[in-house]
């Protein structure tokens, strides 16, 4: 089992509210988009950004994933 799998297990099976899956491509893309980054953020940069989301980083990630489904005009 890898780190990404462990993060998903903690978030969706054990329902841990404060997990930040730094290796998840969707979360990386959403942070890149919403924080207007030129490149995908590195894990340390993601951790820094996500400090404001504690103790509900799992919830914030769910909203980030969903934000990628929204079509913009």
C-alpha positions as CSV (number, residue, x, y, z in Angstrom):
1,X,0.0,0.0,0.0
2,X,1.3,3.4,-0.9
3,X,1.0,6.8,0.7
4,X,-1.8,7.9,-1.7
5,X,-3.8,4.8,-0.9
6,X,-3.3,5.3,2.8
7,X,-4.5,8.9,2.6
8,X,-7.6,7.8,0.7
9,X,-8.3,5.1,3.3
10,X,-8.0,7.6,6.1
11,X,-10.2,10.1,4.4
12,X,-13.0,7.9,3.0
13,X,-13.0,4.7,5.1
14,X,-12.0,6.0,8.5
15,X,-13.5,9.5,7.8
16,X,-10.5,11.4,9.3
17,X,-11.3,15.1,8.8
18,X,-7.7,16.4,8.7
19,X,-5.9,14.5,5.9
20,X,-4.0,16.3,3.1
21,X,-3.2,13.9,0.3
22,X,-0.2,15.8,-1.1
23,X,0.4,13.1,-3.8
24,X,-3.1,13.4,-5.3
25,X,-3.0,14.9,-8.8
26,X,-6.5,16.3,-8.5
27,X,-5.7,18.3,-5.3
28,X,-2.4,19.5,-6.9
29,X,-4.3,20.6,-10.0
30,X,-7.0,22.4,-8.0
31,X,-4.4,24.2,-5.9
32,X,-2.5,25.2,-9.0
33,X,-5.7,26.6,-10.5
34,X,-7.2,28.4,-7.5
35,X,-3.9,29.8,-6.2
36,X,-2.8,30.7,-9.7
37,X,0.5,28.8,-9.6
38,X,2.5,28.3,-12.8
39,X,3.5,24.7,-11.8
40,X,2.0,22.0,-9.7
41,X,2.7,22.7,-6.1
42,X,5.3,20.6,-4.2
43,X,4.2,18.8,-1.0
44,X,5.8,21.4,1.3
45,X,4.0,24.2,-0.5
46,X,0.7,22.4,-0.3
47,X,1.2,21.9,3.5
48,X,1.9,25.6,3.9
49,X,-1.3,26.5,2.0
50,X,-3.4,24.0,3.8
51,X,-2.5,25.2,7.3
52,X,-5.5,27.5,7.1
53,X,-7.8,24.6,6.4
54,X,-7.0,22.7,9.6
55,X,-8.6,20.8,11.2
56,X,-10.8,20.1,8.1
57,X,-8.2,19.5,5.3
58,X,-10.1,16.4,4.1
59,X,-13.2,18.5,3.6
60,X,-11.2,21.2,1.8
61,X,-9.8,18.6,-0.5
62,X,-13.2,17.3,-1.3
63,X,-14.2,20.8,-2.3
64,X,-11.0,21.2,-4.4
65,X,-11.8,18.0,-6.3
66,X,-15.3,19.1,-6.9
67,X,-14.2,22.5,-8.1
68,X,-12.4,20.8,-11.0
69,X,-15.8,19.6,-12.2
70,X,-17.2,23.1,-12.5
71,X,-17.3,24.5,-16.0
72,X,-16.2,28.1,-16.2
73,X,-17.4,30.5,-18.9
